[in-house]
Amino acid sequence: MLNVESIQTQSISSSLIPVSTTTSFAKKADLALAFSLSHPEVLRTLEPIHTRYPELTLSQMEDAFTMRVPLVAGVEVKEPGGSYSDATVQLGVWCAAGLEKLSRLREEAHERRTNEALEVDNPPSGEGGVERDEELPPFVGWTVVGHDWKFHIAWKDSSGKVVSFFVSYICS
């Protein structure tokens, strides 16, 4: 159901990258867990969406294949002695872009549902879909520096700011 995708050479969509006036962010992560388009359940779910909305992208990546695949988690890897700060920023940018993509997908779905309901003179009831003001699910990932793995979780708070938290554990 899930694949590990190498995304280290792929760019994150520039329209989804957090804006800072003082910092230039690295725009890549190394690996992502993605839903496998060859898995029957995933294919059964995504095929009607891709057929009805062929221009719809489902991830924060710009790659022609990866942009159409929902990404579940990211991994940023550094060699032993590598910068944990750099890894955290890179994963954080990837997660923030993913959260922004989710937010935009939710808004687009709400607008499409509303427009389609108005076309058939049937205002949306709020049932059968996610409302635009519901909390977004978090994005998760790992930073790996040498043998030190840290689990990260990122979410948008009520003001729309991205909050990130990590848990450290040892793998040897």
Order of alpha helices (4+ residues) and beta strands (2+ residues): beta-beta-alpha-beta-alpha-beta-beta-beta
